[in-house]
Amino acid sequence: AIVQRIEAGQPNAARRRVALMELKDVYMTMLRNRGRAPKTLEKYEYVLNESVIWAEATDVRSASSFSDRTFWAFNQHMADADLSPKTRYDRLVIVKQCFKYACRTKPIAANPLAGIAMDKPGSAPQPCFTPDQVAVLLDKADPHEAAIFATMAYTGMRFGEVRDLRPTDLLWDQGAHGFIVVQRGGSAGTTKGR
């Protein structure tokens, strides 16, 4: 059919230029329909809006004009704004996911970011209470809070995970010291990593 069209001198149908904001909206609709957590949706919406606003300010308005050069220029823009390597990496992954989805579902014919490889930066050290600080905290807390704080301090659990523990989650007869099963307490009733 393509050969016949070319031989007949018929022009190819012009592909519609897909605006970056439209691409973002299509991707966000899919994420909402899949039931992503509210905080996830909030983060993705923020990141994609920021990337589109920045791209449009640099005269990149359509998906077809977004390139690997644009992608890395956005990275530099974030670096100039003093965002950490981990934050920049996380945001760039979201941008890549949006383009990958758009290519797979056909609003765009090709993914201009498909060949981009990124090295994941190491995590920054997280602040942690010292044993002395934990002892002071436990000493000053009322007994109910002390139990919560001790569980958080000595297991690394988040507040919501401790709050939602059930007696059946405490397996005292397992191993030398027992086990705690963490299965509730995060967004939408599940733990952060599910």
SULCOR-V602109 format. One record per backbone hydrogen bond with DSSP energy under -1.0 kcal/mol. CO is the residue of the C=O (numbers start at 0). NH is the residue of the N-H. Records with the same first field share a line. If there is no record, write none. Layout:
BEGIN
CO=NH + NH
END
This chain:
BEGIN
0=4
1=5
2=6
3=7
4=9
5=8
17=62
18=22
19=23
20=24
21=25
22=26
23=27
24=28
25=29
26=30
27=31
28=32
29=33
30=35
31=34
36=40
37=41
38=42
39=43
40=44
41=45
42=46
43=47
44=48
45=49
46=50
47=51
48=52
49=53
50=54
51=55
52=56
54=59
55=58
60=19
66=70
67=71
68=72
69=73
70=74
71=75
72=76
73=77
74=78
75=79
76=80
77=82
78=81
83=87
84=88
85=89
86=90
87=91
88=92
89=93
90=94
91=95
92=96
93=97
94=98
95=99
96=100
97=101
98=102
99=103
100=104
101=106 + 107
110=113
112=115
129=133
130=134
131=135
132=136
133=137
134=138
135=139
136=140
141=145
142=146
143=147
144=148
145=149
146=150
147=151
148=152
149=153
150=154
151=155
157=161
158=162
159=163
161=164
165=168
166=169
168=180
169=171
170=173 + 178
173=177
178=170
185=188
186=189
190=193
END
